[in-house]
């Protein structure tokens, strides 16, 4: 997220796409919380836990590798314990 804009990365026809929407993270979190695999992992990131390929690091410095993304997603310390327990 950046200010009130969120970039969403998704797959369409097997290709990575992205779109930008005008939404706050809090409102977006409420909308996507219907699906339990969508988890907030950082103040600026949500992830679909079903798409996590690998966790890198430890609870002090944790990153997630997600299918079809060419960058790693940071996990803040306040979310790391809960997220690690969820993805087990």
C-alpha positions as CSV (number, residue, x, y, z in Angstrom):
1,X,0.0,0.0,0.0
2,X,1.0,3.6,-0.4
3,X,-1.1,6.2,1.4
4,X,-4.7,5.4,0.3
5,X,-3.7,3.3,-2.7
6,X,-3.2,-0.5,-2.8
7,X,-1.5,-2.5,-5.5
8,X,-3.0,-5.9,-5.9
9,X,-1.0,-8.7,-7.5
10,X,-3.0,-11.6,-9.0
11,X,-3.0,-14.2,-11.6
12,X,-5.1,-14.0,-14.7
13,X,-4.9,-16.7,-17.4
14,X,-1.7,-17.9,-15.7
15,X,0.1,-14.6,-15.9
16,X,0.8,-12.2,-13.1
17,X,-1.2,-9.0,-13.3
18,X,-1.5,-6.0,-11.0
19,X,-4.0,-3.3,-10.4
20,X,-4.1,-0.2,-8.2
21,X,-7.2,0.6,-6.2
22,X,-8.0,3.6,-4.0
23,X,-8.7,2.1,-0.6
24,X,-7.3,2.2,2.9
25,X,-5.6,-0.9,4.3
26,X,-8.1,-1.1,7.2
27,X,-11.1,-1.1,4.8
28,X,-9.5,-3.5,2.5
29,X,-8.7,-5.8,5.5
30,X,-12.4,-5.8,6.4
31,X,-13.4,-6.7,2.8
32,X,-11.0,-9.6,2.4
33,X,-11.2,-11.0,5.9
34,X,-14.1,-13.2,4.7
35,X,-11.5,-15.6,3.3
36,X,-9.3,-17.0,6.1
37,X,-6.3,-17.6,3.8
38,X,-6.0,-13.8,3.4
39,X,-3.8,-12.6,6.2
40,X,-2.1,-9.3,7.0
41,X,1.6,-9.8,7.5
42,X,2.8,-6.2,7.7
43,X,1.3,-2.8,7.9
44,X,1.7,-2.5,4.1
45,X,1.1,-6.1,3.0
46,X,-1.6,-8.8,2.9
47,X,-0.8,-12.3,1.6
48,X,-2.8,-15.3,0.5
49,X,-1.3,-18.0,2.8
50,X,-2.2,-20.7,0.2
51,X,0.3,-19.1,-2.2
52,X,3.3,-19.0,0.1
53,X,6.2,-21.1,-1.3
54,X,8.8,-20.5,1.4
55,X,9.6,-18.5,4.5
56,X,13.0,-16.9,4.8
57,X,14.7,-15.8,7.9
58,X,13.4,-16.0,11.5
59,X,10.9,-14.2,13.8
60,X,13.2,-11.1,13.9
61,X,13.6,-10.8,10.1
62,X,11.0,-12.9,8.3
63,X,10.2,-12.7,4.6
64,X,7.7,-14.7,2.4
65,X,8.2,-16.0,-1.1
66,X,4.9,-16.1,-2.9
67,X,4.0,-18.1,-6.1
68,X,4.6,-16.0,-9.3
69,X,6.0,-13.0,-7.5
70,X,9.6,-11.9,-8.2
71,X,10.0,-10.1,-4.8
72,X,9.8,-11.2,-1.2
73,X,7.1,-9.9,1.2
74,X,8.3,-8.7,4.6
75,X,6.6,-9.9,7.8
76,X,6.6,-7.5,10.7
77,X,7.5,-8.8,14.1
78,X,4.0,-8.0,15.4
79,X,2.5,-10.4,12.8
80,X,5.2,-13.0,12.5
81,X,4.2,-15.4,15.4
82,X,0.6,-15.5,14.4
83,X,1.4,-15.9,10.7
84,X,3.9,-18.7,11.3
85,X,1.4,-20.5,13.5
86,X,-1.2,-20.2,10.7
87,X,0.9,-21.4,7.9
88,X,2.6,-24.0,10.2
